[in-house]
């Protein structure tokens, strides 16, 4: 199989591991810098140019698109899809997962457990918004933030009001979310491939911090998840449309709550914490998918 990995940097742990495991299975792999792809949209069909050459046809593509280049990265991914290349996560699912508000709306419609979340435009509605999510302490999240950046805990009503007001003044879009105190700064990252949770770890915030992201100094350890947590993680990935996803859950008094569904989950933390060969499982998933599609007539629209 010819596999392309859309990634800005071949030296990143996740990219390197996917290359290693694909080559181990005898596949040809090429890392393609997302931002150096450019597209020819003509009557002769979709063509992708790359650093002065026309890219050959691939069987599968693994998108590792950074949040800051979601728009361009999704357009490039879509161009590969138009050529009939199998995308591990397709462009629609990637953009859906990156739009935090849209993702929460989709999960909410299907009855997935979520922290109570508010979204408003007018500063006149701030007081009611704070009430709606159960009052302070509460979490204010920038819609465009990633890896814990732009996520703030407001301990008092005054802090919450001035924080939300300041963000709205800057024309930033913010979500206001109830603070799940009983989670004690921990979340569970479930790594979903296909219709299985193949690995899970518990991430714990450092003392005095409530964000459990490893980028914010959090630590990770092995965790045993419940059947309910497993089911919810798989459902959440499916609702967003992702084949490979990092689903972040909080353990609350109301049961598991989904915080986020990530379309480019990093492999370093999960492989090092669980000892599982996640990269190999992703390659195996691609093999099974393509094997099935080759056995029956396959039409892509």
Secondary structure, 3 states (H helix, E strand, C coil): CEEEEECCCCCCHHHHHHHHHHHHCCCEEEEECHHHEEEEEECCEEEEEECCEECCCCCEEEECCCHHHHHHHHHHHHHHHHCCCEECCCHHHHHHHHCHHHHHHHHHHCCCCECCEEECCCHHHHHHHHHHCCCCCEEEEECCCCCCCCEEEECCHHHHHHHHHHHHHCCCCEEEEECCHHHCCEEEEEEEECCEEEEEEEEECCCCCCCCCHHHCCEEEECCCCHHHHHHHHHHHHHHCCCEEEEEEEEECCEEEEEEEECCCCCHHHHHHHCCCHHHHHHHHHHHHHHHHHHCCCCCC
